[in-house]
Amino acid sequence: MTVIVNSQPQELAEGATVAALLEQLGFARQRVAVEVNGALVVRNDWPQYKLKAGDRLELVSFVGGG
């Protein structure tokens, strides 16, 4: 299935979760905020939040420093 991640198409297996997507993209261990179709998805929900074809995601990683 295809989802849109930060305006770019991304292919995933059917039934993939937010956690699986983040692992695939290398974000699994980073501080990141996830929005699906305009709604924030909290970290505790990532392992069971199943994505659907056509979902639009925005991923924002946090960078420290000054």
C-alpha positions as CSV (number, residue, x, y, z in Angstrom):
1,M,0.0,0.0,0.0
2,T,1.1,3.6,-0.5
3,V,1.0,6.3,2.2
4,I,2.3,9.8,1.9
5,V,5.1,10.8,4.3
6,N,6.2,14.4,4.4
7,S,4.7,14.8,0.9
8,Q,6.6,11.8,-0.5
9,P,5.0,8.4,-1.4
10,Q,6.1,5.5,0.7
11,E,5.3,1.8,0.1
12,L,4.4,-0.3,3.1
13,A,3.0,-3.7,3.7
14,E,-0.7,-4.0,4.3
15,G,-1.6,-3.5,8.0
16,A,1.7,-1.7,8.7
17,T,1.8,0.3,11.9
18,V,3.2,3.7,12.7
19,A,6.0,1.9,14.7
20,A,6.9,-0.3,11.6
21,L,7.0,2.8,9.3
22,L,9.3,4.6,11.7
23,E,11.6,1.6,11.9
24,Q,11.6,1.3,8.1
25,L,12.6,4.9,7.8
26,G,15.2,4.9,10.5
27,F,13.3,7.1,12.9
28,A,12.6,4.4,15.5
29,R,15.1,5.6,18.1
30,Q,14.8,9.4,17.5
31,R,12.6,12.0,19.1
32,V,9.9,12.4,16.6
33,A,6.3,13.7,16.4
34,V,3.8,11.8,14.2
35,E,0.7,13.3,12.6
36,V,-1.6,11.1,10.6
37,N,-4.3,12.8,8.5
38,G,-3.9,16.0,10.6
39,A,-4.2,14.3,14.0
40,L,-1.3,13.8,16.4
41,V,-0.6,10.1,17.2
42,V,1.0,9.7,20.7
43,R,4.0,7.5,21.1
44,N,2.2,4.9,23.2
45,D,-0.2,4.3,20.3
46,W,2.4,3.8,17.5
47,P,2.8,0.0,17.9
48,Q,-1.0,-0.7,17.4
49,Y,-1.9,2.3,15.1
50,K,-2.5,0.7,11.7
51,L,-2.0,2.7,8.6
52,K,-4.3,2.6,5.6
53,A,-3.6,3.2,1.9
54,G,-3.7,7.0,1.2
55,D,-2.9,8.1,4.8
56,R,-1.0,11.3,4.9
57,L,1.7,11.5,7.6
58,E,3.9,14.3,8.8
59,L,7.0,13.3,10.7
60,V,9.0,16.0,12.6
61,S,12.2,15.0,14.4
62,F,13.4,17.1,17.3
63,V,17.0,18.4,17.2
64,G,18.7,19.8,20.3
65,G,21.4,22.4,20.4
66,G,21.8,26.1,20.4
